[in-house]
């Protein structure tokens, strides 16, 4: 029984760490998406009616959902 509880605690700790790292990556991506450089690139893509602008905006919306 003790081994089972110890294993569950380890598994919960691992899962918590995994999700914490993923959240950190999402925050990093979000910061990059709203940087001046990225905003400038997005503005140029939108001005050029580039299909890449839609991809950028889609990623921004998906990241916003997660946060």
Residue pairs with C-beta under 8 A, 6 or more apart in sequence:
26 63
26 66
26 67
27 67
29 59
29 63
30 63
30 64
30 67
32 38
33 56
33 59
33 60
33 63
38 56
41 56
42 53
42 56
42 57
45 52
45 53
45 56
46 53
